[in-house]
Every structure is written in structure tokens, then in C-alpha cells.
Amino acid sequence: MDRLRRTGNCVVALKCLLVVHHIIRRGPFILQDQLSIFPAGGGHNHLKLSDFRDGATAATWVLSSWVRWYARYLETLLSTSRVLGYFLCSSTSCAAAIKENQERRISSFLNVDLVKDFDSLVVLVEEICRGPQLIDGDSLVNEIVGLLSGDYLSSVNEILVRLSEFNARLSYLSFGDSVELVCALKRIQDCRERLTVLYVVNKPSVEMMWGLVEELKGKIGMLKVYKSGPKLLSWGKASESTRFGERVLGTFDPVKCQSGRF
């Protein structure tokens, strides 16, 4: 990290960032733990590369934009992983053990926590879409894109699990949670075209994710808030009564109503 912060050379900076990325994906627990503390204090770009400029040549000036964005992306990846409770794209045994019981673990989440999880994944996908223009023939950029493609697929798998859970408990979402979910669904849908250009990934999971996003948006669009009498949140024929103020504030979510599986 010290070398990364001291260097003014874009190639050195990108190589250092690649090392960080590889540690996140398959590094030993001790190094991963050290990395996880960097964004923990809040704020933006703790790698301190937001102003990075290498003006030696026109090529290094272009690569500098990759340094700035890649550092920001890795911080977003670490922040998302911190929300999830494990390194998103890690192949280590610790992360694998957590993912084995993923569906059961997520089904126990409160609605507000499930929305927070999903939103953090959407933020990561949005950051992937903000990447600079690809540079043909640059080996460092090609390696970065390869890692990002793997991260994207990992994000898709995580998103799928949460979308399935939302689908199962849709009638139990509060008004506030429904609004936040719709906003997140629209944001990720806005990323689709850019992702299709950046990563040509022919995986059933990717198409399944976009299908679920569309399906959930359509279902939530059928939710109605009645204005006459007590305010109700209705989904199809089944309705859940509650006062509007309590719904928006979301101060209490009974555990028994979190997942439609129980």
C-alpha cells in the first residue's frame, strides 16, 4: 500500500492494484483482513488515488484514468463485501463455507437488511459500468477486465439469491422497503446496456437475473396504497394492514413475516 501511494507511475500503480484485487479474490486470510480495514472508517477513496495523474506520455495519461477508477472500484468491492459479511468474489474456504448456506442465511434476514444487501450489490455493478474506455492491446487492462468479468458473475449469483428471496416475501415488504427496492431495480436495469457492451457473458444466470429484475418490477407495480380509511398496502388478493406512518418508518419488522417460506 505504501508503494501504491508513493508512486507516480501508472504502470506501477496498476500492478499494485492488481495485487490488491488478487488478494481479495484468493489471498490468505491475514492479508484479506488487513485490506478490509481500509474503507472501514468511511469517506471516499482511502487508496488516495482520486487525483492520480501520470503525464509522462499521452498513453500514461490515458492509463491514469484506469488507475483512478480501478482504485475506486476496489474500494467499492471492499465496502460491498463488508456489508455482505464476506469477500464477494473470494474463492477461499472461509467465503465458500458462508456461501454454502447462503439461501438459509438470507431467508432469516429482516427486510431492511435484505434491501441493504441488494443495494450494496447494485452499487458495485454501477461502479463496474463507470469503467474507462477499453484500451486495445494493453496487457494490464486486459488482465483487469478479466478479473472484473469474474466479479460481475459473482455479483450476478449473489443478486439472484436475493431477488429470489424478494420474490418469496413480496407481500410482506413495507411501503418504504418496496420503494427502495424499486429504485434499486431501476438502477441495475439502467446498467444492462453498458454491461452488455463491456462483458459478453453468455451465462444462463445473467439472463435469469435480468428476467427476475423485470418480473419483480412488474409485481411491485401492482402494489396499491389505498387512501380511504386505514392506509393499507395490498398485493393482489392478499393484503397486509398497517398504519402508513409505521410502514414508512419501518421501525419494526416481525421476524415471522420476513420470508414467505415460513
Secondary structure, 3 states (H helix, E strand, C coil): CHHHHHCCCHHHHHHHHHHHHHHHHHCCHHHHHHHHCCCCCCCCCCCCCCCCCCCCCHHHHHHHHHHHHHHHHHHHHHHHHHHHCCCCCCCCHHHHHHHHCHHHHHHCCCHHHHHHHHHHHHHHHHHHHCCCCCCCCCHHHHHHHHHHHHHHHHHHHHHHHHHHHHHHCHHHCCHHHHHHHHHHHHHHHHCHHHHHHHCCCCCHHHHHHHHHHHHHHHHHCCCEEECCCCCEEEECCEEEECCHHHHHHCCCCCHHHCCCCC
